[in-house]
Amino acid sequence: MSRIRNRAATVAAIAVILLAGALPVTAETGLPLPRFASLRSDKVHLRTGPGIRYPVDWVFVQRDMPVEIVAEFDNWRKVRDWQGTEGWVHRSLLSGRRTALVRGGIQPLRRDPSGESALIARVEERAVGHVIECAPAWCRIEIAKVRGWVRKDHIWGVYRDETLN
């Protein structure tokens, strides 16, 4: 009989875990997790834990670089960069301004959100631009004072199903 109860408890625990995974996660701030942000400074220390007593594991050196916030603890945010590197930074070093990093080689920047639209520029891989708006498959970004549309699957910093105005 206790074996049946243990099995029922295990099934119930698995169901709770699965249901929790299906619901959107909300952080202490009331904002969703995960979410994108950008670096506010040219030098941001990535720490192994949420506090200054934790050692610096990495240093980001590019202002406006997009990062994904995956956890929060008090004034600290656990972030992930486009290569998968994770660590903790103080919230004062992050900005809500949305940016995106170009990936997958040199990418075309177009006048309109269409593959047939006029080419405005070619953007190098790892270039970072400010996100102006996003439609279902395209985002309008500004890189080096040039604005144009790039396919979402060619940038990191916006979710596939996300639209921004």
N, C-alpha and C positions, 0 to 999 in steps of 0.2 A: 504494500500500500504506500509506503514512504517513497518507493521508487516512482510510482505514478505521480505523487505530489511533486517530487523533484523535477520530473519531466514536464509537468504542467507549468511549474514555476520557470523553467528554462524557456519553454515556448513563449510564455507571457513576457519574459525579459527580452527575448529576440524581437517580438512584435513591437514592444516599446521602442527599442533601438531603431527598427526599420521605420516606424512612424516618425520618430524624431528626425531621421535623415530626410524624410520627405517634406518636412516643414522648413520654412526659411529660418535661419538662425539670426537672432538679434543680439547685438553686443550691449554692453553696459550703457553705452551712449544712446541706445535706441536706434542706431544705424545698422543696416544689414551687414552680415558677414558671410562670405568674403565681399570686399568692395575694393575699388581702385582709388588710389591717391597718387600724389607725386612728391618728390623730394623738394623741400623748401630751400636747401642750402647746397653749396658745392662740396661740402665735406660733412658726411653723416656717418656716425659710428654705428655699426650693426653689432649689437651685443648678444651674448649667449643666453641672457635672461632679462627679465623686466626690471632693471635698476642699474644705477651706476656702479654698484659693487660687482656686477658681472663683467667679465673681461670682454674687450672689443675683439670680435672675430673677423670683421671685415670693415672696410671703409668705402662707402660710395663717394664718388668724386664728380658726379654730374648733376647739377641742379636740374629740376624738372623731370628727372627720370621717373617713369611710372613704376609704382610698386602696388602689390595687392596686399591689403590688410586682411590677415586671416584669423587674428585673435586680438583681444584687448585685456589689459590688466592695469587698473588705475589710469595713470597718465602714459602708459607704455602700449605700443602697438607692435604685434608680431607681423612682420612683412615678408613678402616673397618677391624676388625680382624675376625678370623674364627668363633667367637661366635656372630658376628653382632654388637659388640661395635664400635661406631663411634666417631671420634673427629679429631682435627687438630694438626699436628706436623710440625715443621720446616723442610724444604727439606734437610738440612744438616744432619738430623738424619736418613735419609733413604738411602738405597743402591739399585742399579739396579740389584744386584746379586739375582738370583732367588732361592728361598727356598720353601719347602713344609712341611706341618704339616700332620702327619699320623692321620687318624681318623677311627672310626668304629671298635675299639678294636685292638687287636694284629693282625698285617698283615704280610703275607709272603713276603720276598724279594727274588726274583728269578734270576737265572743266565741269562736267556733270557726273552724277552717279550711274555711269554706263560704260561698259567696255568699248563702245563705239564712239564715245565722246572724245573731243579734241584733247590731245596730250599737252599739258602745261609744263611739266618737268619730269625728270627721272630722279627718284630719291634713293640715296644710298642706304644700304642695310645698316641698322643700328642708329639711324638718324632719329631724333626725338622731336615731335611736334605737338602743338596744342590742339586738342580736339574741340572743334566748334559745334558739330552736330553729327548724329549718326542715324542713318536709315537702316532698314533690315539687313542689307548686305554691304553697305558702304558707309564710310565716315568722311566728313569734310574736316581737313586738318590744315594747320598753318605751320610751315617749316621755313625758317629763314625769310619771313615776310612774304612767302608765296602760299596762296591758299588754293586747295584743290581737293578732289575726292580720291580716296584710295579704298580698295577692297578691304573689308574687315579681316579677312583671313590672311592679310599681309601686314597686319599690325598687332602689337601686344599692348593691352591697356584698356580694352573694351571687351565686354562679354558678347558672345555670338548673338544672343537674343536681345541685347540691350539697344534701346533707341534713346538718343539724347537730342534735346532741342536747344 
